[in-house]
């Protein structure tokens, strides 16, 4: 069995609008300790992350403690919203979950985000069968992956976990065949 732990980043500093370099807040830096504690007694073979700073910084203490090498995979990044900062994120988010093709100018739809993230996941699943891996990621991207494997995961389920920074989604696979998922919140 292959186990994938998707870790949604801890609380980001939303005053920094550049997705790539947006850091964690002081609370986020403290909350990532919950992630480290969760993984302390778990064996991890491989470590991957979105290239975004907040995703890497959330799982870096786990990587360091377990003496793993982190591989950054661009396709695990969050969906691109568009050219402008969204003031009403929840309204925008709900609309995207209702219509997987909806996107703003120069942004990505959930369908595009899902396709990219699932392709990256399938690549690591094929390469690292019967291993356990941790993947640093983002709420919407992770939600879109869950939805791909379990279409009953819709906006309502996403809205329950979206406010939580960080959270973990444990997914089990037999080869590349999806078996189940479980959400761990703190």
C-alpha positions as CSV (number, residue, x, y, z in Angstrom):
1,X,0.0,0.0,0.0
2,X,1.1,3.5,-0.8
3,X,0.3,6.3,1.7
4,X,0.3,10.0,0.8
5,X,0.0,12.7,3.4
6,X,-1.0,16.0,1.9
7,X,-0.2,18.8,4.3
8,X,-1.9,22.1,3.8
9,X,0.3,24.9,4.8
10,X,0.0,26.7,8.2
11,X,-1.3,30.3,8.4
12,X,0.1,32.5,5.7
13,X,0.9,36.2,5.9
14,X,-1.8,37.6,3.6
15,X,-0.2,41.0,3.5
16,X,2.3,39.5,1.1
17,X,0.4,39.1,-2.2
18,X,3.1,37.2,-4.1
19,X,2.1,33.5,-3.9
20,X,5.6,32.2,-4.4
21,X,7.2,34.0,-1.5
22,X,4.3,34.5,0.9
23,X,5.7,33.4,4.3
24,X,4.0,32.0,7.3
25,X,2.8,34.3,10.1
26,X,4.2,33.9,13.6
27,X,1.1,31.8,14.4
28,X,1.8,29.7,11.3
29,X,5.4,29.1,12.4
30,X,4.1,27.9,15.8
31,X,1.3,25.8,14.3
32,X,3.7,23.9,12.0
33,X,4.9,22.2,15.2
34,X,1.6,20.4,15.3
35,X,2.5,18.9,11.9
36,X,5.9,17.9,13.2
37,X,4.4,16.3,16.3
38,X,1.9,14.4,14.1
39,X,4.6,12.9,12.0
40,X,7.1,12.2,14.8
41,X,6.1,8.5,15.1
42,X,5.3,7.9,11.4
43,X,7.7,6.5,8.8
44,X,8.1,8.7,5.7
45,X,10.1,7.6,2.6
46,X,9.7,10.5,0.3
47,X,9.1,14.3,0.6
48,X,7.6,16.6,-2.0
49,X,6.2,20.1,-1.9
50,X,4.7,22.9,-3.9
51,X,7.5,25.4,-4.6
52,X,5.6,28.1,-2.6
53,X,7.4,29.2,0.5
54,X,4.5,28.6,2.9
55,X,4.1,25.0,1.9
56,X,7.8,24.2,2.2
57,X,8.1,26.0,5.5
58,X,5.2,24.1,7.0
59,X,6.8,20.7,6.4
60,X,10.5,21.6,6.6
61,X,10.8,20.7,10.3
62,X,9.4,17.2,9.5
63,X,11.9,16.9,6.6
64,X,14.8,18.0,8.8
65,X,13.8,15.7,11.7
66,X,13.5,12.7,9.4
67,X,16.6,13.6,7.4
68,X,14.8,13.5,4.1
69,X,15.5,15.3,0.9
70,X,12.7,17.6,-0.3
71,X,11.8,17.6,-4.0
72,X,9.9,20.6,-5.2
73,X,7.2,19.8,-7.8
74,X,5.7,22.9,-9.5
75,X,2.5,21.1,-10.4
76,X,1.6,20.8,-6.7
77,X,1.3,24.6,-6.4
78,X,-2.0,26.3,-5.6
79,X,-4.4,27.4,-8.3
80,X,-3.7,30.8,-9.8
81,X,-6.6,33.1,-9.0
82,X,-5.8,35.7,-11.6
83,X,-4.2,39.1,-12.0
84,X,-6.0,40.8,-9.1
85,X,-6.3,40.3,-5.4
86,X,-9.7,38.8,-4.4
87,X,-11.4,40.7,-1.6
88,X,-14.2,38.2,-1.2
89,X,-12.4,34.9,-1.3
90,X,-15.3,32.8,0.0
91,X,-17.7,33.9,-2.7
92,X,-15.1,33.3,-5.4
93,X,-14.2,29.9,-4.0
94,X,-17.8,28.8,-3.8
95,X,-18.4,29.8,-7.4
96,X,-15.3,27.8,-8.5
97,X,-16.6,24.7,-6.6
98,X,-20.0,25.1,-8.3
99,X,-18.4,25.4,-11.7
100,X,-15.1,23.6,-12.1
101,X,-14.5,25.6,-15.4
102,X,-15.0,29.0,-13.8
103,X,-11.9,31.2,-13.7
104,X,-10.9,34.9,-13.7
105,X,-8.8,36.5,-16.3
106,X,-5.3,34.9,-16.4
107,X,-6.4,32.5,-13.6
108,X,-6.9,28.8,-13.4
109,X,-10.2,26.9,-13.0
110,X,-10.5,24.1,-10.5
111,X,-10.6,21.7,-13.4
112,X,-7.1,22.9,-14.5
113,X,-5.8,22.9,-11.0
114,X,-7.1,19.4,-10.4
115,X,-5.7,18.0,-13.7
116,X,-2.2,19.4,-12.9
117,X,-2.2,18.2,-9.3
118,X,-3.5,14.8,-10.0
119,X,-1.0,14.3,-12.9
120,X,1.8,15.2,-10.4
121,X,0.4,12.8,-7.8
122,X,0.0,10.0,-10.4
123,X,3.7,10.5,-11.3
124,X,4.9,10.1,-7.8
125,X,2.5,7.2,-7.2
126,X,4.0,5.3,-10.2
127,X,7.5,6.0,-9.1
128,X,7.2,5.3,-5.4
129,X,4.8,2.4,-5.0
130,X,4.4,0.9,-1.6
131,X,6.1,3.9,0.1
132,X,4.9,6.6,2.4
133,X,5.2,10.2,1.3
134,X,4.5,13.7,2.6
135,X,3.5,16.4,0.2
136,X,3.4,20.1,1.2
137,X,0.5,21.8,-0.5
138,X,-2.5,24.1,-0.5
139,X,-6.1,23.9,0.5
140,X,-7.8,24.3,-2.9
141,X,-5.3,22.1,-4.7
142,X,-5.6,19.3,-2.1
143,X,-9.4,19.6,-2.2
144,X,-9.4,19.3,-5.9
145,X,-7.4,16.1,-5.6
146,X,-9.8,14.6,-3.1
147,X,-12.7,15.5,-5.4
148,X,-11.0,13.7,-8.3
149,X,-10.9,10.5,-6.3
150,X,-14.1,11.0,-4.3
151,X,-16.6,13.1,-6.3
152,X,-18.8,13.4,-3.2
153,X,-16.2,15.9,-1.8
154,X,-17.7,19.2,-2.8
155,X,-17.7,22.8,-1.7
156,X,-19.5,22.0,1.6
157,X,-16.7,19.5,2.6
158,X,-14.1,21.9,1.4
159,X,-15.6,24.8,3.4
160,X,-15.3,22.8,6.6
161,X,-11.6,22.3,6.2
162,X,-10.7,25.5,4.3
163,X,-10.4,27.7,7.4
164,X,-8.0,25.3,9.0
165,X,-4.3,26.0,8.7
166,X,-2.6,23.5,8.7
167,X,-4.5,20.3,8.0
168,X,-3.5,16.9,6.8
169,X,-5.2,14.6,4.3
170,X,-4.0,11.0,4.4
171,X,-4.7,9.1,1.2
172,X,-4.2,5.4,0.7
173,X,-3.6,3.7,-2.7
174,X,-3.0,0.2,-3.9
175,X,-0.5,0.9,-6.6
176,X,-2.3,3.8,-8.4
177,X,-5.8,2.6,-7.3
178,X,-7.4,5.0,-4.8
179,X,-8.6,3.3,-1.6
180,X,-9.6,6.0,0.9
181,X,-8.9,9.3,2.5
182,X,-9.0,10.8,6.0
183,X,-8.7,14.4,7.0
184,X,-6.7,15.3,10.1
185,X,-7.3,18.7,11.6
186,X,-5.8,20.4,14.7
